[in-house]
Amino acid sequence: MKLIRISLMTLLLTGVLFADGKDLAKSLSLDPSSKAIKQWEKIFESSEKMGKMGIEKLSASDKEALKKYLTDHAADSDHPAAAGI
């Protein structure tokens, strides 16, 4: 039983460690098209703003992946994310 729990926890952690920007945004309930590119960039420049959104707790590589996803699919981007997708 203990081995099963350890295996499940390992799988969950591995999934979180290698999450892409879209998965990270979804886990934090962030909609990329809710803001313009400049707005997302300002959020990532402020520890306080990132903290309010739960971004601050992410690793540096996850923050980069999340920022790329959010700015690539922001409201004023060439490929804005559609709600619910």
Backbone as XML, in Angstrom:
<?xml version="1.0"?>
<chain id="A" units="angstrom">
  <residue number="1" name="MET">
    <atom name="N" x="0.825" y="-1.193" z="0.000"/>
    <atom name="CA" x="0.000" y="0.000" z="0.000"/>
    <atom name="C" x="0.874" y="1.263" z="0.000"/>
  </residue>
  <residue number="2" name="LYS">
    <atom name="N" x="1.918" y="1.232" z="0.812"/>
    <atom name="CA" x="2.815" y="2.378" z="0.885"/>
    <atom name="C" x="3.526" y="2.590" z="-0.457"/>
  </residue>
  <residue number="3" name="LEU">
    <atom name="N" x="3.906" y="1.506" z="-1.103"/>
    <atom name="CA" x="4.575" y="1.592" z="-2.398"/>
    <atom name="C" x="3.659" y="2.207" z="-3.453"/>
  </residue>
  <residue number="4" name="ILE">
    <atom name="N" x="2.394" y="1.874" z="-3.386"/>
    <atom name="CA" x="1.421" y="2.432" z="-4.336"/>
    <atom name="C" x="1.303" y="3.938" z="-4.137"/>
  </residue>
  <residue number="5" name="ARG">
    <atom name="N" x="1.236" y="4.376" z="-2.890"/>
    <atom name="CA" x="1.141" y="5.810" z="-2.604"/>
    <atom name="C" x="2.375" y="6.552" z="-3.108"/>
  </residue>
  <residue number="6" name="ILE">
    <atom name="N" x="3.541" y="5.973" z="-2.870"/>
    <atom name="CA" x="4.780" y="6.605" z="-3.305"/>
    <atom name="C" x="4.810" y="6.692" z="-4.831"/>
  </residue>
  <residue number="7" name="SER">
    <atom name="N" x="4.375" y="5.637" z="-5.495"/>
    <atom name="CA" x="4.341" y="5.635" z="-6.964"/>
    <atom name="C" x="3.392" y="6.697" z="-7.499"/>
  </residue>
  <residue number="8" name="LEU">
    <atom name="N" x="2.216" y="6.805" z="-6.898"/>
    <atom name="CA" x="1.239" y="7.807" z="-7.337"/>
    <atom name="C" x="1.757" y="9.227" z="-7.106"/>
  </residue>
  <residue number="9" name="MET">
    <atom name="N" x="2.374" y="9.451" z="-5.972"/>
    <atom name="CA" x="2.916" y="10.775" z="-5.674"/>
    <atom name="C" x="4.029" y="11.131" z="-6.656"/>
  </residue>
  <residue number="10" name="THR">
    <atom name="N" x="4.851" y="10.153" z="-6.991"/>
    <atom name="CA" x="5.931" y="10.388" z="-7.947"/>
    <atom name="C" x="5.375" y="10.768" z="-9.311"/>
  </residue>
  <residue number="11" name="LEU">
    <atom name="N" x="4.350" y="10.058" z="-9.751"/>
    <atom name="CA" x="3.724" y="10.372" z="-11.035"/>
    <atom name="C" x="3.130" y="11.775" z="-11.031"/>
  </residue>
  <residue number="12" name="LEU">
    <atom name="N" x="2.449" y="12.149" z="-9.957"/>
    <atom name="CA" x="1.847" y="13.474" z="-9.864"/>
    <atom name="C" x="2.913" y="14.562" z="-9.865"/>
  </residue>
  <residue number="13" name="LEU">
    <atom name="N" x="3.971" y="14.374" z="-9.101"/>
    <atom name="CA" x="5.040" y="15.363" z="-9.043"/>
    <atom name="C" x="5.755" y="15.488" z="-10.375"/>
  </residue>
  <residue number="14" name="THR">
    <atom name="N" x="5.968" y="14.383" z="-11.047"/>
    <atom name="CA" x="6.619" y="14.424" z="-12.357"/>
    <atom name="C" x="5.770" y="15.215" z="-13.337"/>
  </residue>
  <residue number="15" name="GLY">
    <atom name="N" x="4.471" y="15.023" z="-13.290"/>
    <atom name="CA" x="3.570" y="15.773" z="-14.160"/>
    <atom name="C" x="3.624" y="17.258" z="-13.882"/>
  </residue>
  <residue number="16" name="VAL">
    <atom name="N" x="3.717" y="17.638" z="-12.622"/>
    <atom name="CA" x="3.792" y="19.046" z="-12.254"/>
    <atom name="C" x="5.143" y="19.626" z="-12.654"/>
  </residue>
  <residue number="17" name="LEU">
    <atom name="N" x="6.214" y="18.872" z="-12.457"/>
    <atom name="CA" x="7.542" y="19.369" z="-12.769"/>
    <atom name="C" x="7.743" y="19.623" z="-14.262"/>
  </residue>
  <residue number="18" name="PHE">
    <atom name="N" x="7.056" y="18.877" z="-15.094"/>
    <atom name="CA" x="7.231" y="19.003" z="-16.530"/>
    <atom name="C" x="5.976" y="19.556" z="-17.206"/>
  </residue>
  <residue number="19" name="ALA">
    <atom name="N" x="5.238" y="20.347" z="-16.488"/>
    <atom name="CA" x="4.018" y="20.924" z="-17.034"/>
    <atom name="C" x="4.370" y="21.987" z="-18.073"/>
  </residue>
  <residue number="20" name="ASP">
    <atom name="N" x="3.506" y="22.127" z="-19.075"/>
    <atom name="CA" x="3.733" y="23.188" z="-20.045"/>
    <atom name="C" x="2.927" y="24.418" z="-19.629"/>
  </residue>
  <residue number="21" name="GLY">
    <atom name="N" x="3.100" y="25.495" z="-20.370"/>
    <atom name="CA" x="2.448" y="26.747" z="-20.023"/>
    <atom name="C" x="0.939" y="26.650" z="-19.948"/>
  </residue>
  <residue number="22" name="LYS">
    <atom name="N" x="0.350" y="25.901" z="-20.867"/>
    <atom name="CA" x="-1.103" y="25.776" z="-20.876"/>
    <atom name="C" x="-1.596" y="25.059" z="-19.618"/>
  </residue>
  <residue number="23" name="ASP">
    <atom name="N" x="-0.907" y="23.989" z="-19.234"/>
    <atom name="CA" x="-1.282" y="23.260" z="-18.022"/>
    <atom name="C" x="-1.108" y="24.126" z="-16.778"/>
  </residue>
  <residue number="24" name="LEU">
    <atom name="N" x="-0.026" y="24.884" z="-16.747"/>
    <atom name="CA" x="0.217" y="25.771" z="-15.613"/>
    <atom name="C" x="-0.867" y="26.839" z="-15.517"/>
  </residue>
  <residue number="25" name="ALA">
    <atom name="N" x="-1.213" y="27.435" z="-16.646"/>
    <atom name="CA" x="-2.259" y="28.460" z="-16.661"/>
    <atom name="C" x="-3.581" y="27.878" z="-16.170"/>
  </residue>
  <residue number="26" name="LYS">
    <atom name="N" x="-3.881" y="26.687" z="-16.636"/>
    <atom name="CA" x="-5.128" y="26.042" z="-16.222"/>
    <atom name="C" x="-5.124" y="25.752" z="-14.724"/>
  </residue>
  <residue number="27" name="SER">
    <atom name="N" x="-3.998" y="25.272" z="-14.203"/>
    <atom name="CA" x="-3.930" y="24.952" z="-12.776"/>
    <atom name="C" x="-4.046" y="26.194" z="-11.893"/>
  </residue>
  <residue number="28" name="LEU">
    <atom name="N" x="-3.662" y="27.356" z="-12.436"/>
    <atom name="CA" x="-3.765" y="28.616" z="-11.695"/>
    <atom name="C" x="-5.020" y="29.406" z="-12.067"/>
  </residue>
  <residue number="29" name="SER">
    <atom name="N" x="-5.858" y="28.828" z="-12.911"/>
    <atom name="CA" x="-7.094" y="29.467" z="-13.385"/>
    <atom name="C" x="-6.814" y="30.806" z="-14.068"/>
  </residue>
  <residue number="30" name="LEU">
    <atom name="N" x="-5.777" y="30.826" z="-14.902"/>
    <atom name="CA" x="-5.427" y="32.029" z="-15.639"/>
    <atom name="C" x="-5.854" y="31.884" z="-17.091"/>
  </residue>
  <residue number="31" name="ASP">
    <atom name="N" x="-6.582" y="32.872" z="-17.578"/>
    <atom name="CA" x="-7.038" y="32.896" z="-18.967"/>
    <atom name="C" x="-6.142" y="33.859" z="-19.744"/>
  </residue>
  <residue number="32" name="PRO">
    <atom name="N" x="-5.338" y="33.358" z="-20.675"/>
    <atom name="CA" x="-4.408" y="34.236" z="-21.385"/>
    <atom name="C" x="-5.090" y="35.388" z="-22.113"/>
  </residue>
  <residue number="33" name="SER">
    <atom name="N" x="-6.280" y="35.153" z="-22.631"/>
    <atom name="CA" x="-6.955" y="36.197" z="-23.404"/>
    <atom name="C" x="-7.661" y="37.226" z="-22.515"/>
  </residue>
  <residue number="34" name="SER">
    <atom name="N" x="-7.516" y="37.104" z="-21.200"/>
    <atom name="CA" x="-8.133" y="38.080" z="-20.304"/>
    <atom name="C" x="-7.302" y="39.355" z="-20.187"/>
  </residue>
  <residue number="35" name="LYS">
    <atom name="N" x="-6.069" y="39.324" z="-20.715"/>
    <atom name="CA" x="-5.184" y="40.484" z="-20.642"/>
    <atom name="C" x="-4.406" y="40.631" z="-21.947"/>
  </residue>
  <residue number="36" name="ALA">
    <atom name="N" x="-3.908" y="41.843" z="-22.163"/>
    <atom name="CA" x="-3.049" y="42.118" z="-23.320"/>
    <atom name="C" x="-1.616" y="41.694" z="-22.991"/>
  </residue>
  <residue number="37" name="ILE">
    <atom name="N" x="-0.782" y="41.595" z="-23.998"/>
    <atom name="CA" x="0.607" y="41.163" z="-23.812"/>
    <atom name="C" x="1.319" y="42.025" z="-22.778"/>
  </residue>
  <residue number="38" name="LYS">
    <atom name="N" x="1.215" y="43.348" z="-22.901"/>
    <atom name="CA" x="1.893" y="44.267" z="-21.970"/>
    <atom name="C" x="1.418" y="44.040" z="-20.537"/>
  </residue>
  <residue number="39" name="GLN">
    <atom name="N" x="0.143" y="43.744" z="-20.356"/>
    <atom name="CA" x="-0.378" y="43.502" z="-19.008"/>
    <atom name="C" x="0.249" y="42.253" z="-18.406"/>
  </residue>
  <residue number="40" name="TRP">
    <atom name="N" x="0.365" y="41.181" z="-19.189"/>
    <atom name="CA" x="0.999" y="39.964" z="-18.693"/>
    <atom name="C" x="2.462" y="40.233" z="-18.364"/>
  </residue>
  <residue number="41" name="GLU">
    <atom name="N" x="3.143" y="40.990" z="-19.219"/>
    <atom name="CA" x="4.552" y="41.291" z="-18.968"/>
    <atom name="C" x="4.729" y="42.071" z="-17.671"/>
  </residue>
  <residue number="42" name="LYS">
    <atom name="N" x="3.842" y="43.022" z="-17.390"/>
    <atom name="CA" x="3.910" y="43.790" z="-16.142"/>
    <atom name="C" x="3.692" y="42.901" z="-14.931"/>
  </residue>
  <residue number="43" name="ILE">
    <atom name="N" x="2.811" y="41.929" z="-15.049"/>
    <atom name="CA" x="2.573" y="41.000" z="-13.946"/>
    <atom name="C" x="3.846" y="40.235" z="-13.624"/>
  </residue>
  <residue number="44" name="PHE">
    <atom name="N" x="4.556" y="39.791" z="-14.652"/>
    <atom name="CA" x="5.776" y="39.011" z="-14.432"/>
    <atom name="C" x="6.952" y="39.873" z="-13.979"/>
  </residue>
  <residue number="45" name="GLU">
    <atom name="N" x="6.812" y="41.180" z="-14.027"/>
    <atom name="CA" x="7.844" y="42.085" z="-13.524"/>
    <atom name="C" x="7.652" y="42.393" z="-12.044"/>
  </residue>
  <residue number="46" name="SER">
    <atom name="N" x="6.529" y="42.002" z="-11.468"/>
    <atom name="CA" x="6.203" y="42.338" z="-10.085"/>
    <atom name="C" x="6.012" y="41.088" z="-9.231"/>
  </residue>
  <residue number="47" name="SER">
    <atom name="N" x="6.850" y="40.927" z="-8.221"/>
    <atom name="CA" x="6.712" y="39.787" z="-7.300"/>
    <atom name="C" x="5.358" y="39.808" z="-6.614"/>
  </residue>
  <residue number="48" name="GLU">
    <atom name="N" x="4.911" y="41.015" z="-6.272"/>
    <atom name="CA" x="3.621" y="41.156" z="-5.586"/>
    <atom name="C" x="2.471" y="40.675" z="-6.468"/>
  </residue>
  <residue number="49" name="LYS">
    <atom name="N" x="2.481" y="41.096" z="-7.729"/>
    <atom name="CA" x="1.417" y="40.694" z="-8.655"/>
    <atom name="C" x="1.479" y="39.192" z="-8.933"/>
  </residue>
  <residue number="50" name="MET">
    <atom name="N" x="2.688" y="38.660" z="-9.085"/>
    <atom name="CA" x="2.816" y="37.218" z="-9.310"/>
    <atom name="C" x="2.326" y="36.447" z="-8.084"/>
  </residue>
  <residue number="51" name="GLY">
    <atom name="N" x="2.626" y="36.962" z="-6.904"/>
    <atom name="CA" x="2.187" y="36.310" z="-5.677"/>
    <atom name="C" x="0.675" y="36.245" z="-5.569"/>
  </residue>
  <residue number="52" name="LYS">
    <atom name="N" x="0.007" y="37.329" z="-5.957"/>
    <atom name="CA" x="-1.464" y="37.371" z="-5.897"/>
    <atom name="C" x="-2.098" y="36.335" z="-6.817"/>
  </residue>
  <residue number="53" name="MET">
    <atom name="N" x="-1.401" y="36.003" z="-7.902"/>
    <atom name="CA" x="-1.949" y="35.050" z="-8.871"/>
    <atom name="C" x="-1.433" y="33.632" z="-8.656"/>
  </residue>
  <residue number="54" name="GLY">
    <atom name="N" x="-0.533" y="33.455" z="-7.689"/>
    <atom name="CA" x="0.014" y="32.131" z="-7.423"/>
    <atom name="C" x="1.198" y="31.766" z="-8.292"/>
  </residue>
  <residue number="55" name="ILE">
    <atom name="N" x="1.682" y="32.721" z="-9.091"/>
    <atom name="CA" x="2.787" y="32.458" z="-10.010"/>
    <atom name="C" x="4.120" y="32.406" z="-9.270"/>
  </residue>
  <residue number="56" name="GLU">
    <atom name="N" x="4.248" y="33.188" z="-8.225"/>
    <atom name="CA" x="5.512" y="33.327" z="-7.490"/>
    <atom name="C" x="6.051" y="31.989" z="-6.988"/>
  </residue>
  <residue number="57" name="LYS">
    <atom name="N" x="5.180" y="31.051" z="-6.669"/>
    <atom name="CA" x="5.614" y="29.765" z="-6.116"/>
    <atom name="C" x="6.206" y="28.811" z="-7.167"/>
  </residue>
  <residue number="58" name="LEU">
    <atom name="N" x="6.080" y="29.153" z="-8.438"/>
    <atom name="CA" x="6.575" y="28.292" z="-9.514"/>
    <atom name="C" x="8.094" y="28.408" z="-9.659"/>
  </residue>
  <residue number="59" name="SER">
    <atom name="N" x="8.688" y="27.392" z="-10.243"/>
    <atom name="CA" x="10.123" y="27.437" z="-10.533"/>
    <atom name="C" x="10.373" y="28.450" z="-11.654"/>
  </residue>
  <residue number="60" name="ALA">
    <atom name="N" x="11.616" y="28.841" z="-11.816"/>
    <atom name="CA" x="11.971" y="29.816" z="-12.860"/>
    <atom name="C" x="11.593" y="29.302" z="-14.248"/>
  </residue>
  <residue number="61" name="SER">
    <atom name="N" x="11.845" y="28.025" z="-14.515"/>
    <atom name="CA" x="11.512" y="27.479" z="-15.840"/>
    <atom name="C" x="10.001" y="27.416" z="-16.051"/>
  </residue>
  <residue number="62" name="ASP">
    <atom name="N" x="9.243" y="27.111" z="-14.999"/>
    <atom name="CA" x="7.787" y="27.098" z="-15.123"/>
    <atom name="C" x="7.244" y="28.513" z="-15.329"/>
  </residue>
  <residue number="63" name="LYS">
    <atom name="N" x="7.848" y="29.494" z="-14.654"/>
    <atom name="CA" x="7.424" y="30.886" z="-14.860"/>
    <atom name="C" x="7.645" y="31.303" z="-16.307"/>
  </residue>
  <residue number="64" name="GLU">
    <atom name="N" x="8.790" y="30.922" z="-16.854"/>
    <atom name="CA" x="9.078" y="31.255" z="-18.260"/>
    <atom name="C" x="8.086" y="30.596" z="-19.202"/>
  </residue>
  <residue number="65" name="ALA">
    <atom name="N" x="7.787" y="29.323" z="-18.961"/>
    <atom name="CA" x="6.833" y="28.601" z="-19.810"/>
    <atom name="C" x="5.447" y="29.233" z="-19.703"/>
  </residue>
  <residue number="66" name="LEU">
    <atom name="N" x="5.061" y="29.588" z="-18.490"/>
    <atom name="CA" x="3.755" y="30.209" z="-18.279"/>
    <atom name="C" x="3.694" y="31.575" z="-18.956"/>
  </residue>
  <residue number="67" name="LYS">
    <atom name="N" x="4.738" y="32.387" z="-18.778"/>
    <atom name="CA" x="4.773" y="33.719" z="-19.389"/>
    <atom name="C" x="4.694" y="33.612" z="-20.910"/>
  </residue>
  <residue number="68" name="LYS">
    <atom name="N" x="5.437" y="32.688" z="-21.477"/>
    <atom name="CA" x="5.410" y="32.501" z="-22.928"/>
    <atom name="C" x="4.009" y="32.134" z="-23.396"/>
  </residue>
  <residue number="69" name="TYR">
    <atom name="N" x="3.375" y="31.202" z="-22.699"/>
    <atom name="CA" x="2.020" y="30.791" z="-23.088"/>
    <atom name="C" x="1.037" y="31.959" z="-22.967"/>
  </residue>
  <residue number="70" name="LEU">
    <atom name="N" x="1.102" y="32.672" z="-21.848"/>
    <atom name="CA" x="0.153" y="33.765" z="-21.618"/>
    <atom name="C" x="0.339" y="34.895" z="-22.625"/>
  </residue>
  <residue number="71" name="THR">
    <atom name="N" x="1.583" y="35.249" z="-22.942"/>
    <atom name="CA" x="1.800" y="36.333" z="-23.894"/>
    <atom name="C" x="1.543" y="35.881" z="-25.339"/>
  </residue>
  <residue number="72" name="ASP">
    <atom name="N" x="1.849" y="34.627" z="-25.644"/>
    <atom name="CA" x="1.576" y="34.108" z="-26.997"/>
    <atom name="C" x="0.080" y="34.042" z="-27.299"/>
  </residue>
  <residue number="73" name="HIS">
    <atom name="N" x="-0.738" y="33.910" z="-26.259"/>
    <atom name="CA" x="-2.184" y="33.751" z="-26.449"/>
    <atom name="C" x="-2.986" y="34.863" z="-25.774"/>
  </residue>
  <residue number="74" name="ALA">
    <atom name="N" x="-2.327" y="35.997" z="-25.536"/>
    <atom name="CA" x="-2.999" y="37.152" z="-24.931"/>
    <atom name="C" x="-4.061" y="37.710" z="-25.879"/>
  </residue>
  <residue number="75" name="ALA">
    <atom name="N" x="-4.908" y="38.569" z="-25.342"/>
    <atom name="CA" x="-6.026" y="39.119" z="-26.119"/>
    <atom name="C" x="-5.578" y="39.820" z="-27.388"/>
  </residue>
  <residue number="76" name="ASP">
    <atom name="N" x="-4.426" y="40.491" z="-27.344"/>
    <atom name="CA" x="-3.957" y="41.224" z="-28.515"/>
    <atom name="C" x="-2.874" y="40.496" z="-29.305"/>
  </residue>
  <residue number="77" name="SER">
    <atom name="N" x="-2.718" y="39.206" z="-29.066"/>
    <atom name="CA" x="-1.716" y="38.412" z="-29.767"/>
    <atom name="C" x="-2.257" y="37.952" z="-31.133"/>
  </residue>
  <residue number="78" name="ASP">
    <atom name="N" x="-1.381" y="37.368" z="-31.934"/>
    <atom name="CA" x="-1.802" y="36.826" z="-33.231"/>
    <atom name="C" x="-2.674" y="35.584" z="-33.084"/>
  </residue>
  <residue number="79" name="HIS">
    <atom name="N" x="-2.531" y="34.904" z="-31.948"/>
    <atom name="CA" x="-3.290" y="33.667" z="-31.698"/>
    <atom name="C" x="-3.908" y="33.695" z="-30.314"/>
  </residue>
  <residue number="80" name="PRO">
    <atom name="N" x="-4.900" y="34.564" z="-30.087"/>
    <atom name="CA" x="-5.515" y="34.620" z="-28.748"/>
    <atom name="C" x="-6.223" y="33.311" z="-28.416"/>
  </residue>
  <residue number="81" name="ALA">
    <atom name="N" x="-6.177" y="32.966" z="-27.138"/>
    <atom name="CA" x="-6.861" y="31.763" z="-26.685"/>
    <atom name="C" x="-8.360" y="32.017" z="-26.655"/>
  </residue>
  <residue number="82" name="ALA">
    <atom name="N" x="-9.108" y="31.059" z="-27.098"/>
    <atom name="CA" x="-10.565" y="31.154" z="-27.029"/>
    <atom name="C" x="-11.005" y="30.629" z="-25.669"/>
  </residue>
  <residue number="83" name="ALA">
    <atom name="N" x="-11.991" y="31.238" z="-25.083"/>
    <atom name="CA" x="-12.480" y="30.803" z="-23.771"/>
    <atom name="C" x="-12.924" y="29.347" z="-23.828"/>
  </residue>
  <residue number="84" name="GLY">
    <atom name="N" x="-12.531" y="28.602" z="-22.802"/>
    <atom name="CA" x="-12.945" y="27.204" z="-22.692"/>
    <atom name="C" x="-12.106" y="26.219" z="-23.467"/>
  </residue>
  <residue number="85" name="ILE">
    <atom name="N" x="-11.047" y="26.687" z="-24.126"/>
    <atom name="CA" x="-10.198" y="25.775" z="-24.900"/>
    <atom name="C" x="-8.872" y="25.615" z="-24.231"/>
  </residue>
</chain>
